[in-house]
Amino acid sequence: MARGSNSLIASIDLSGVESLFDDLGDAAEEAARPAAQAAAQVFYDTAKANVARIKKLSGNLDKAIYQAFSPENSGQGVAEYHISWNAKTAPHGHLLENGFWQRYQVVMTRKGWVTLARPESAGKKKPRRRASQAEKDAYYLPRPGGPVYIPGKAFMRGSLRAEPAAVLASADVLWQALEKVK
């Protein structure tokens, strides 16, 4: 379900709660999915909050963020959730996450951003998406002063800072399961 290049994959050290699993027995296996979901919810909420801080034009990126249970990677006592964004809804997500080089002049129109073409390119067909850099340079109008790097906002990678809160949320669910066992 999740795309590898867009997905947030975090290795979380839960060694401090491993002894809790020993005490829980069967209750731990039943609590694994709710505990994983509690941690995933923290990462999801943090990613959504990070996107809210980015100046938005359409709101598509905010709508595209999702969390999904992964039955293929889950099993007895193990649950995995994927937190990512739908690349079809927000294809620009990777540009915001990682940054990009802006080589050509752009203007904002009612329909969105438009890359300006050279005057001598009027009437010519736009270069293909995978056209060589030389073809694109011959068609589009370069930025005055040369290319500029637009840094990424790291809205997904930034959500990893919530790991301590995610571990606490997960541990809280496990403690509640332990209380039921007593």
Order of alpha helices (4+ residues) and beta strands (2+ residues): alpha-alpha-alpha-beta-beta-alpha-beta-beta-beta-alpha-beta-alpha
